[in-house]
């Protein structure tokens, strides 16, 4: 209701862009790390570099999409880029909880995301700044929880000897 029919359609399209780009990259990184954990023993640094570069590239794609659709403004560029970047991080962030089979932290991670979504909706309704704030709040809270509850963004941040091997699949994805 708050956005109106036309803008609601635009928002649904932009949410689809987030899911296809940022969600795919974050989930692919997550699953790749799960599969390679016991074989190649990748470092957190390997995947953090992939996430940083991938998050920036996905954000650029998002800005270009906004520009092509004539939706680009300073506010939309900032919030949509942040949403894309944090979505990449969020989709990857639960990987340590899966690796260590820590289901309590896994549950709390998603609880933080859910609380963030509720807070984001309240914030959007109060401020009417930009629709992405409703989702962004949840993504950010999830990443913040992962930073403090896991080691993936804090320890073992050096690039491993397997870095080229780890990044090969992502290079191929970005080429096609």
Beta strands, then each sheet from edge to edge (+ up, - down):
end
